[in-house]
Amino acid sequence: MRAAFAVLIRLMAFVGKEIVETLRRPGAILSLVLGPFLIMAVFGLGYSGVKRPLETVVVAPATSGLPADKQTYQDLAGGGLHIGQVTQDRAAAETLLEGGNVDVVIVAPADPEAEFRAGKQSVIEVLVDAVDPVAENYAGFLASGLAAAVNREIISRAAAEGEGYAIAAGQAEAAAIPPDVIAAPTKAEIRNIAPSTPNVIAYFAPAVLALILQHLAVTLVAMSLVRERTSGLIEIFRIAPVSAAEVLTGKLLAFGLIGAAIAGLTVALLVLGLGVPMIAHVGIVALAVGLLLLASIGLGLLIAVVSDSERQAVQLSLLVLLASVFFSGFVLPITEFTQPVRAVAYTLPVTHGIRLLQDLMLRGSTTHAWEFLALIVIAMVTLVLAWVGLRRGMRSA
């Protein structure tokens, strides 16, 4: 009986110790409870669940006999496509597509009436520039809907003019048109002009790489610095004397080398093992990876400075990971969030890392070169804030 009671007392002592330790760190409790709630609240307020219309240019040749006003095509396309302009210049439209200014270029057939009279289906070309297979399929689906709407319009006009056409062309010529052409005078054919057309795994591989590198750098460097602060090692550094700048520089170099080695090995496995394209020069990709690691290490150092324990540092690192999954474009495009939420997303290094690595590895270049500068700014701001916080802590120690 006494032995059982003694075991119970010891167990209750452990329980009491953990409760007291937890209550002594209210910041950890707040980050654990309020952090996920705030992330979900921001996600709920910033994401409407409505996919934005695809910016579309319609190329209607002068010989097509088709309308040249935007409203006609907009009425046929519905809400999934936003018809920005109707032009006769196909080259100019393809230039807009290659520059990322539009999502879809729809090229109408040159002479659909002649094709119809000849008993042939006219082809509506749908041009996209998408390395995302989901986006490619979505654009094709919307374009097929537009082709179906055009077919209904042509059939409606043919029905109204059928008698006149039969008299003018003769019953035999009218009867020679195949039933499938009469039912569907046009068909849509999608053509992707992107430099590569990866599958789903290859498309998400650069995004996973960016997410892993950020989480790795943030977690490792935060845990390392917090462990030194809570163990009293920082006081030894201060007496040595070692400055806050030297501590941060050492962390930056050490974890930068570790991250670079892991990044190199991971990229080799992705390219050689999974067949992920590597179109851009390796040096440009290495620059993007290096800036991503620099900004991520800066963020990890900042988390370490504001954390009062390893437990809180781990919690904050996981909250950063959770926010990155929701807002970085890893799952949902950033363009589908409201402007304030986009501003928050751009403060995460992984947001820029995902865009740069996907563009460089899958396209060979990027039209968002400003994201290199964004990573530099994030690194500078986080490193300066971490330096200020660590220097203050070392002075008061």
C-alpha positions as CSV (number, residue, x, y, z in Angstrom):
1,M,0.0,0.0,0.0
2,R,2.8,2.4,1.0
3,A,4.7,1.5,-2.2
4,A,1.7,2.3,-4.4
5,F,1.1,5.5,-2.5
6,A,4.7,6.5,-3.0
7,V,4.5,5.8,-6.8
8,L,1.4,8.0,-6.9
9,I,3.1,10.8,-5.1
10,R,6.1,10.7,-7.5
11,L,3.8,10.7,-10.5
12,M,1.8,13.7,-9.1
13,A,5.1,15.5,-8.6
14,F,6.1,15.0,-12.2
15,V,2.6,16.2,-13.3
16,G,2.8,19.3,-11.1
17,K,6.3,20.1,-12.3
18,E,5.2,20.0,-16.0
19,I,2.1,22.1,-15.2
20,V,4.2,24.7,-13.4
21,E,6.8,24.8,-16.1
22,T,4.1,25.4,-18.7
23,L,2.4,28.1,-16.7
24,R,5.7,29.9,-16.2
25,R,5.9,30.4,-20.0
26,P,2.6,32.0,-21.0
27,G,4.1,32.9,-24.4
28,A,4.3,29.2,-25.3
29,I,0.7,28.7,-24.3
30,L,-0.5,31.7,-26.4
31,S,1.5,30.6,-29.4
32,L,0.2,27.1,-29.1
33,V,-3.5,28.1,-28.8
34,L,-3.8,31.4,-30.6
35,G,-1.3,30.7,-33.4
36,P,-3.3,28.0,-35.4
37,F,-6.5,29.9,-34.7
38,L,-5.1,33.1,-36.1
39,I,-3.7,31.3,-39.2
40,M,-7.1,29.7,-39.9
41,A,-8.9,33.0,-39.3
42,V,-6.6,34.8,-41.8
43,F,-7.1,32.0,-44.3
44,G,-10.9,32.1,-43.9
45,L,-11.0,35.9,-44.3
46,G,-8.5,36.1,-47.1
47,Y,-9.6,33.2,-49.3
48,S,-13.0,33.5,-51.0
49,G,-13.0,30.0,-52.6
50,V,-13.7,31.6,-56.0
51,K,-11.1,30.9,-58.7
52,R,-10.2,34.1,-60.7
53,P,-11.1,34.2,-64.4
54,L,-8.3,33.4,-66.8
55,E,-7.1,36.5,-68.7
56,T,-7.9,35.7,-72.4
57,V,-7.1,37.1,-75.8
58,V,-9.2,36.1,-78.8
59,V,-7.5,36.1,-82.2
60,A,-10.2,36.5,-84.8
61,P,-8.7,36.6,-88.4
62,A,-10.2,39.1,-90.8
63,T,-11.3,36.2,-93.1
64,S,-13.1,34.3,-90.3
65,G,-16.3,36.4,-90.6
66,L,-16.6,36.2,-86.8
67,P,-17.5,39.1,-84.5
68,A,-14.7,41.4,-83.4
69,D,-16.2,42.8,-80.2
70,K,-15.2,41.5,-76.7
71,Q,-18.7,41.3,-75.3
72,T,-19.9,38.7,-77.8
73,Y,-17.1,36.3,-76.8
74,Q,-17.5,37.2,-73.1
75,D,-21.2,36.2,-73.3
76,L,-20.2,32.9,-74.9
77,A,-17.3,32.2,-72.5
78,G,-19.1,32.8,-69.3
79,G,-17.4,33.7,-66.0
80,G,-14.4,31.3,-66.3
81,L,-12.6,33.4,-68.9
82,H,-12.1,37.1,-69.0
83,I,-11.9,38.3,-72.6
84,G,-9.4,41.2,-72.4
85,Q,-9.2,41.9,-76.1
86,V,-10.0,40.7,-79.6
87,T,-7.3,41.1,-82.1
88,Q,-6.2,39.9,-85.6
89,D,-2.5,39.8,-84.6
90,R,-1.7,36.3,-83.5
91,A,2.0,37.1,-83.0
92,A,1.2,39.9,-80.6
93,A,-1.2,37.7,-78.6
94,E,1.5,35.0,-78.3
95,T,4.0,37.5,-77.1
96,L,1.5,38.5,-74.3
97,L,1.1,34.9,-73.4
98,E,4.9,34.2,-73.3
99,G,5.4,37.3,-71.1
100,G,2.8,36.1,-68.5
101,N,0.4,39.0,-69.2
102,V,-2.4,36.7,-70.2
103,D,-3.3,33.1,-69.4
104,V,-5.0,31.9,-72.6
105,V,-4.9,32.8,-76.2
106,I,-7.9,31.5,-78.3
107,V,-7.3,31.5,-82.1
108,A,-10.5,31.3,-84.1
109,P,-10.4,29.4,-87.5
110,A,-9.6,31.4,-90.6
111,D,-12.7,30.5,-92.5
112,P,-15.1,28.4,-90.5
113,E,-17.9,28.8,-93.1
114,A,-15.8,27.4,-95.9
115,E,-14.8,24.5,-93.7
116,F,-18.4,23.9,-92.8
117,R,-19.5,23.8,-96.5
118,A,-16.6,21.4,-97.2
119,G,-18.0,19.1,-94.5
120,K,-15.0,19.6,-92.1
121,Q,-14.8,20.7,-88.5
122,S,-13.0,24.0,-87.9
123,V,-10.3,24.0,-85.2
124,I,-10.3,26.6,-82.4
125,E,-6.7,26.7,-81.2
126,V,-6.2,27.2,-77.4
127,L,-2.7,28.3,-76.5
128,V,-1.5,28.2,-72.9
129,D,1.9,28.6,-71.3
130,A,1.5,26.5,-68.1
131,V,3.9,24.2,-66.4
132,D,1.2,23.4,-63.9
133,P,-0.7,20.4,-65.2
134,V,-3.8,21.3,-63.2
135,A,-3.8,24.8,-64.7
136,E,-3.3,23.3,-68.2
137,N,-6.3,21.0,-67.8
138,Y,-8.4,23.8,-66.3
139,A,-7.7,26.1,-69.2
140,G,-8.5,23.3,-71.7
141,F,-11.8,22.6,-69.9
142,L,-12.9,26.3,-70.1
143,A,-11.8,26.6,-73.7
144,S,-13.8,23.4,-74.5
145,G,-16.8,25.1,-73.0
146,L,-16.3,28.2,-75.1
147,A,-16.0,25.9,-78.2
148,A,-19.3,24.3,-77.2
149,A,-20.9,27.7,-76.9
150,V,-19.6,28.8,-80.3
151,N,-21.0,25.5,-81.7
152,R,-24.4,26.3,-80.3
153,E,-24.2,29.8,-81.8
154,I,-23.3,28.5,-85.2
155,I,-26.0,25.8,-85.1
156,S,-28.5,28.4,-84.1
157,R,-27.6,30.6,-87.0
158,A,-27.5,27.6,-89.4
159,A,-31.0,26.6,-88.3
160,A,-32.2,30.1,-89.0
161,E,-30.5,30.2,-92.4
162,G,-30.9,26.6,-93.3
163,E,-33.6,27.0,-95.8
164,G,-31.8,29.8,-97.7
165,Y,-28.6,27.7,-97.6
166,A,-30.3,24.7,-99.0
167,I,-31.7,26.7,-101.9
168,A,-28.4,28.4,-102.6
169,A,-26.2,25.4,-102.3
170,G,-28.6,22.7,-103.5
171,Q,-30.1,19.9,-101.6
172,A,-27.3,17.4,-102.5
173,E,-24.5,19.7,-101.3
174,A,-26.3,20.4,-98.1
175,A,-27.0,16.8,-97.5
176,A,-23.3,16.0,-98.1
177,I,-22.2,17.7,-94.8
178,P,-21.6,14.9,-92.2
179,P,-24.0,14.8,-89.2
180,D,-21.1,15.2,-86.7
181,V,-20.0,18.4,-88.4
182,I,-23.5,19.7,-88.4
183,A,-23.7,18.8,-84.6
184,A,-20.3,20.3,-83.8
185,P,-19.0,22.7,-86.5
186,T,-15.9,23.5,-84.4
187,K,-13.6,21.7,-81.9
188,A,-11.1,23.0,-79.5
189,E,-7.5,21.8,-79.5
190,I,-5.2,22.9,-76.7
191,R,-1.5,23.5,-77.2
192,N,0.9,24.2,-74.4
193,I,3.9,26.4,-75.4
194,A,5.7,26.1,-72.0
195,P,9.3,24.9,-72.2
196,S,8.4,21.8,-70.3
197,T,5.2,19.9,-69.4
198,P,6.0,18.1,-66.1
199,N,3.6,15.7,-64.4
200,V,2.1,16.5,-61.0
201,I,5.1,15.1,-59.1
202,A,7.7,17.0,-61.1
203,Y,5.7,20.2,-60.9
204,F,5.4,20.1,-57.1
205,A,9.0,18.9,-56.5
206,P,10.6,22.4,-56.5
207,A,7.8,23.6,-54.2
208,V,8.5,20.8,-51.8
209,L,12.2,21.5,-52.0
210,A,11.6,25.2,-51.0
211,L,9.3,24.2,-48.1
212,I,11.8,21.6,-46.8
213,L,14.8,24.0,-47.0
214,Q,12.9,26.8,-45.2
215,H,11.6,24.5,-42.4
216,L,15.0,22.9,-42.0
217,A,16.9,26.2,-41.7
218,V,14.3,27.8,-39.4
219,T,14.0,24.9,-37.0
220,L,17.7,23.9,-36.8
221,V,19.1,27.4,-36.3
222,A,16.3,28.4,-33.9
223,M,16.8,25.3,-31.7
224,S,20.6,25.8,-31.7
225,L,20.5,29.5,-30.6
226,V,17.7,28.9,-28.0
227,R,19.6,26.0,-26.5
228,E,22.7,28.2,-26.1
229,R,20.7,31.0,-24.6
230,T,18.9,28.8,-22.0
231,S,22.0,26.8,-21.1
232,G,24.0,29.8,-20.2
233,L,26.5,29.4,-23.0
234,I,25.6,32.9,-24.3
235,E,27.0,34.3,-21.0
236,I,30.3,32.6,-21.7
237,F,30.3,34.1,-25.2
238,R,29.8,37.5,-23.7
239,I,32.7,37.1,-21.2
240,A,35.0,35.6,-24.0
241,P,34.3,38.2,-25.4
242,V,32.2,37.3,-28.5
243,S,29.9,39.8,-30.0
244,A,26.3,39.2,-31.1
245,A,27.4,39.8,-34.7
246,E,30.0,37.1,-34.5
247,V,27.5,34.6,-33.0
248,L,25.0,35.3,-35.8
249,T,27.7,35.1,-38.5
250,G,28.8,31.8,-37.1
251,K,25.3,30.4,-37.1
252,L,24.7,31.8,-40.6
253,L,27.9,30.1,-42.1
254,A,27.4,26.8,-40.3
255,F,23.7,26.3,-41.1
256,G,24.2,27.8,-44.6
257,L,26.8,25.1,-45.4
258,I,24.5,22.4,-43.9
259,G,21.5,23.7,-45.9
260,A,23.5,23.9,-49.1
261,A,24.7,20.3,-48.8
262,I,21.2,19.1,-48.2
263,A,19.8,21.2,-51.0
264,G,22.5,19.9,-53.4
265,L,21.8,16.3,-52.5
266,T,18.0,16.8,-52.8
267,V,18.2,18.6,-56.2
268,A,20.4,15.7,-57.5
269,L,17.8,13.2,-56.3
270,L,14.9,15.1,-57.8
271,V,16.6,15.5,-61.2
272,L,18.3,12.1,-61.5
273,G,15.8,10.1,-59.5
274,L,12.4,11.6,-60.3
275,G,13.3,13.2,-63.7
276,V,12.4,16.7,-62.6
277,P,13.5,19.2,-65.4
278,M,16.5,21.4,-64.7
279,I,16.3,23.9,-67.6
280,A,18.0,27.0,-66.1
281,H,21.7,27.1,-65.4
282,V,22.8,25.4,-62.2
283,G,24.4,28.6,-61.0
284,I,21.1,30.6,-61.2
285,V,19.3,27.8,-59.3
286,A,22.0,27.8,-56.7
287,L,21.6,31.6,-56.3
288,A,17.9,31.2,-55.6
289,V,18.5,28.3,-53.1
290,G,21.2,30.4,-51.4
291,L,19.0,33.4,-51.0
292,L,16.2,31.2,-49.7
293,L,18.5,29.6,-47.1
294,L,19.8,33.1,-46.1
295,A,16.3,34.5,-45.6
296,S,15.2,31.3,-43.8
297,I,18.1,31.3,-41.4
298,G,17.4,35.0,-40.6
299,L,13.8,34.0,-39.8
300,G,15.0,31.2,-37.6
301,L,17.4,33.5,-35.7
302,L,14.6,36.0,-35.1
303,I,12.4,33.2,-33.8
304,A,15.2,32.1,-31.4
305,V,15.7,35.6,-30.1
306,V,12.0,36.1,-29.2
307,S,11.5,32.6,-27.8
308,D,12.1,31.9,-24.1
309,S,12.5,28.1,-24.4
310,E,13.1,25.3,-26.8
311,R,9.4,24.4,-26.6
312,Q,8.3,27.8,-27.8
313,A,10.9,27.9,-30.5
314,V,9.6,24.6,-31.8
315,Q,6.0,25.8,-31.7
316,L,6.8,29.0,-33.6
317,S,8.7,27.0,-36.2
318,L,5.7,24.8,-36.7
319,L,3.4,27.8,-37.0
320,V,5.7,29.2,-39.7
321,L,5.5,25.8,-41.5
322,L,1.7,25.8,-41.2
323,A,1.4,29.4,-42.5
324,S,3.8,28.5,-45.3
325,V,1.6,25.6,-46.4
326,F,-1.5,27.8,-46.4
327,F,-0.3,31.0,-47.9
328,S,2.9,30.4,-49.9
329,G,1.2,29.2,-53.1
330,F,2.2,25.6,-52.2
331,V,-1.4,24.4,-52.3
332,L,-3.5,27.4,-53.5
333,P,-2.3,30.2,-55.9
334,I,-1.5,33.4,-54.1
335,T,-3.6,35.4,-56.6
336,E,-6.8,33.8,-55.1
337,F,-6.2,35.5,-51.8
338,T,-7.2,39.1,-50.9
339,Q,-4.5,41.8,-51.2
340,P,-3.8,42.0,-47.4
341,V,-3.2,38.3,-47.1
342,R,-0.9,38.4,-50.2
343,A,1.2,41.0,-48.3
344,V,1.5,38.6,-45.4
345,A,2.4,35.7,-47.8
346,Y,5.2,37.7,-49.3
347,T,6.9,38.0,-45.9
348,L,7.6,34.3,-46.0
349,P,10.8,33.2,-47.7
350,V,9.2,30.1,-49.1
351,T,6.7,32.1,-51.1
352,H,9.5,33.5,-53.2
353,G,11.5,30.3,-53.2
354,I,8.6,28.3,-54.7
355,R,8.0,30.8,-57.5
356,L,11.7,31.1,-58.3
357,L,12.6,27.4,-58.2
358,Q,9.5,26.4,-60.2
359,D,10.3,29.0,-62.9
360,L,14.0,28.3,-63.1
361,M,13.8,24.5,-63.0
362,L,10.7,24.1,-65.2
363,R,10.9,27.1,-67.5
364,G,14.5,28.0,-67.5
365,S,13.9,31.7,-66.6
366,T,11.6,33.8,-64.6
367,T,9.5,36.9,-65.2
368,H,9.5,37.6,-61.5
369,A,13.1,38.6,-60.9
370,W,12.0,41.0,-58.2
371,E,11.6,37.9,-55.9
372,F,15.4,37.6,-55.7
373,L,15.4,41.1,-54.2
374,A,12.5,40.2,-51.9
375,L,14.5,37.3,-50.4
376,I,17.5,39.7,-49.8
377,V,15.2,42.2,-48.1
378,I,13.7,39.5,-45.8
379,A,17.2,38.3,-44.9
380,M,18.4,41.8,-44.1
381,V,15.4,42.7,-42.0
382,T,15.3,39.4,-40.0
383,L,19.1,39.4,-39.4
384,V,19.2,43.0,-38.2
385,L,16.2,42.4,-35.9
386,A,17.9,39.2,-34.6
387,W,21.2,41.0,-34.1
388,V,19.4,43.8,-32.1
389,G,17.6,41.3,-29.9
390,L,20.6,39.1,-29.2
391,R,22.9,42.1,-28.5
392,R,20.3,43.4,-26.0
393,G,20.1,40.0,-24.4
394,M,23.8,39.6,-24.1
395,R,24.2,43.0,-22.5
396,S,21.6,42.3,-19.9
397,A,22.9,38.8,-19.1
